[in-house]
């Protein structure tokens, strides 16, 4: 049997997500001439909870798991952010992801602070019953700090609508009544919003469209490569395809596919859904490794897998002149500088993938009112808010002669700092 080349996205060993998040923050703080007191306040999470808990496995054995819920900033409203199930979850990674949520919510101007949760576990190795027990126990452990007015989790890497349903049920059982607003990204039959599942990928497509306008390049026929075929990547590919782009490359953790004439996106995604892997796809495409995928000839690259994918080691070989961050933290600061020196525009995660948390906000508003919107209404508001946020970041980047990331951070930090300043320091 031929050896299968591994395409699993690799993490750069020396740079943690937290290093990346803090470097990005410092660049914007320098530009804002933020004094040391503000930096000290915004560089650290406001609250962090680590939980260590047992789960009974199907064979009767008991395993210990470690989880986190970290609230970076609560000035603008309840904390908001997803829950990640992945073997590499660490305190520092969750902290970085929580910080990015603070800026993301502020960039699209929704009344939330930022948070993130995670459990160090490979969910693919658990049975459904084990996953449910793990989720319910973790939800119970963090229930001391979550709630519709305090902190509202949502899906992230390795979690989905079913996991959110279990969290909603666990929390509701403890309260004695249904509390749909405690999580977002639930199934619509439990108070989930129409359009939430696809919202992140849809927002990535809107951000790509707006960035192409700024670059004065046509969207129709633009060659797109999408790394990652999870919730974000698969819907990004679908929406970009629908906008008239030519999706020439896609990958998941098992394989990368390339066809310079354009892939049949519908058939690739159907295959992925049926087989849970792209590895044995037999349609017209050649197989590439994850490393090769990022360097394919294309106009737009959408890294929608994990952190630290574009690094100093490969950025020089990236051909795309537009990078739209579907994932959180896929580009290191060094890689970003190299890409920009080469004339590429990078649309940062805190803007590019904000469609997810935006529709999460719509879901929470609907849950609090027990009044639900049509899909058209959700889409109209998503379109309107994403387009406005893109325009604001673009205008700020022109005004302050800085890149999109720093421009987005400037907007976000100002909004968060304004809230803190007006509230004052308690007591
Ligand atoms: N996990 C997603 C993110 O990183 C969504 C968070 C949410 O909807 O609260 O933005």
Boltz pocket constraint, residues with backbone or C-beta under 6 A from the ligand:
constraints:
  - pocket:
      binder: B
      contacts: [[A, 80], [A, 81], [A, 82], [A, 83], [A, 104], [A, 152], [A, 153], [A, 154], [A, 155], [A, 156], [A, 157], [A, 184], [A, 328], [A, 353], [A, 354], [A, 356], [A, 357], [A, 358], [A, 360]]
      max_distance: 6.0
